[in-house]
Amino acid sequence: MRVLLVDDEVELVSAMAERLGFRGVEADWADNGESALEMADKTEYAVAVLDMKMPKLSGLDLMERLADKHPDMKFIFLSGHGSESDFKAGCAAGCNYLIKPIQLEELVALINRVTN
């Protein structure tokens, strides 16, 4: 199982990918939606973990574009902006939602739950 992590905070997303790797989760990362779309065209991902608020292409917009091309992909949203409207938007999209800072074990458990 491969996971695609997308967050505009490069240090956070790269560290998260590395730490997931230590826990047996293959994770690639991108710091913007456009790069994530290109990566998803070349690699099959079971789960995309998306930051809600990113420049140019929001997490919700990115999810819609990824879901069009990859209907079996599952989604988890991350946000440092724990607003109620973001939470409702993420839940309305049928996705799981974690507020930063996240506990890595919680993310791993959520990845396992959405893929089983």
C-alpha positions in Angstrom: 0.0 0.0 0.0 1.3 3.4 -1.0 0.2 6.7 0.5 0.5 10.1 -1.1 1.0 13.0 1.4 0.3 16.5 0.2 1.1 19.6 2.3 2.6 22.9 1.5 4.7 22.7 4.7 7.8 20.9 3.2 9.5 20.1 6.5 6.3 18.7 7.9 5.3 16.6 5.0 8.8 15.2 4.3 9.2 14.3 8.0 5.8 12.7 8.0 6.7 10.5 5.0 10.0 9.5 6.6 8.3 8.6 9.9 5.5 6.6 8.1 8.3 4.7 6.4 9.7 3.7 9.7 6.3 2.2 10.5 6.1 0.2 7.3 3.9 2.6 5.3 5.3 3.5 1.9 4.7 7.2 1.5 5.5 9.7 -1.2 5.0 13.4 -0.7 4.4 16.6 -2.6 4.2 20.2 -1.5 1.5 21.3 -3.9 -1.5 20.0 -5.7 -0.1 20.1 -9.2 2.9 17.9 -8.3 0.5 15.5 -6.5 -1.6 15.1 -9.6 1.5 14.3 -11.7 2.7 11.8 -9.1 -0.7 10.1 -9.0 -0.6 9.7 -12.8 2.6 7.7 -12.5 2.0 5.8 -9.2 -1.0 4.0 -7.8 -1.9 5.3 -4.3 -4.4 3.7 -1.9 -4.7 6.8 0.2 -4.1 10.5 -0.2 -3.5 12.5 2.9 -4.2 16.1 2.0 -3.8 19.5 3.7 -7.0 21.4 3.5 -5.5 24.8 2.9 -2.9 25.0 0.2 -2.1 27.8 -2.3 -3.7 27.4 -5.8 -5.3 24.1 -5.3 -7.1 23.4 -1.9 -7.3 19.9 -0.4 -10.9 19.6 -1.4 -10.2 20.7 -5.0 -7.3 18.3 -5.2 -9.5 15.4 -3.8 -12.1 16.0 -6.5 -9.5 15.9 -9.3 -7.8 12.8 -7.9 -11.1 11.0 -7.3 -12.1 11.7 -10.9 -9.0 9.8 -12.2 -8.6 7.3 -9.3 -12.1 6.4 -8.0 -10.7 3.8 -5.6 -8.4 6.2 -3.8 -9.3 7.0 -0.2 -8.8 10.4 1.4 -7.8 11.8 4.7 -7.7 15.6 5.4 -5.2 17.4 7.6 -5.6 20.9 8.8 -3.9 23.4 11.1 -7.0 25.5 10.7 -9.5 23.6 12.8 -12.4 25.6 11.8 -15.9 24.2 11.9 -16.5 25.0 8.2 -13.4 23.0 7.1 -14.4 20.1 9.3 -17.9 20.1 7.8 -16.5 20.4 4.3 -14.2 17.4 4.9 -16.9 15.3 6.4 -19.4 16.2 3.7 -16.9 14.8 1.2 -17.0 11.5 3.0 -13.5 11.7 4.2 -11.6 11.5 7.5 -10.2 14.6 9.1 -7.3 15.2 11.5 -6.3 18.5 13.0 -2.6 19.4 13.2 -0.5 18.7 15.1 -1.4 15.1 14.5 -0.2 12.0 16.4 1.5 9.7 13.8 0.1 6.6 15.4 -3.4 8.1 14.9 -2.7 8.7 11.2 -1.3 5.2 10.8 -4.5 3.8 12.4 -6.7 5.9 10.2 -4.8 4.9 7.0 -5.2 1.2 8.0 -8.9 1.7 8.8 -9.8 3.4 5.5 -7.9 0.8 3.5 -9.4 -2.3 5.2 
